[in-house]
Amino acid sequence: GAGVSQTPSNKVTEKGKYVELRCDPISGHTALYWYRQSLGQGPEFLIYFQGTGAADDSGLPNDRFFAVRPEGSVSTLKIQRTERGDSAVYLCASSPYVTGGTEAFFGQGTRLTVV
Amino acid sequence: LAKTTQPISMDSYEGQEVNITCSHNNIATNDYITWYQQFPSQGPRFIIQGYKTKVTNEVASLFIPADRKSSTLSLPRVSLSDTAVYYCLVGPGNTGKLIFGQGTTLQVKP
């Protein structure tokens, strides 16, 4: 595909359940980012990968959140024991390099609703 | 990472030029200034980026004064479709960590 793809586009889950959100970055992009956006707020940084490794995971709110990118392309954001406060749009972005200026390409997001 | 301050909202009319100013008093030597646009139910979209002076592309211009403590995004002759939230970001490109503020909601009226 031409852009960043996120699946599913919508996810409704019950409180306490486990969810996985998937991100397919633009082919060849080495950097990948996850953000969370609540209504009326700007995107909140969660984690970013350079290749397979998490270069900065300082935005993950707690140990219920975990993300992987095992082969340096597709990434999965995993949320354990979901809480109603986790409800938000989860955005993924990728960029071709992480030097100089950074132009990140965002997906459409996954809207997570915890009921 | 440098904090940014920008107006919460702005109104304009079709055909006008819109200037959105962002303050970033603590910008570091290796920081870039980047602007993104976001429509409802979509991810942010890169508009323009600069380090100093003026940058222009097919969508917008970015003016950065010599002290780099502020920047102004200029949108020429806006249309209704430019109604969106505009984010100013400041940070070193080599961290990959883009920090978004609350953004400026631009409402373009007919």
Interface residues (C-beta under 8 A of the other chain):
Chain A: V4 A31 Y33 Y35 Q41 G42 P43 E44 F45 Y48 Q50 A55 D56 L91 A93 S95 V98 T99 G100 G101 T102 E103 A104 F105 F106 G107 Q108 G109
Chain B: Y32 T34 S41 Q42 G43 P44 R45 F46 Q49 Y51 V85 Y87 G91 G93 N94 T95 G96 K97 L98 I99 F100 G101 Q102 G103
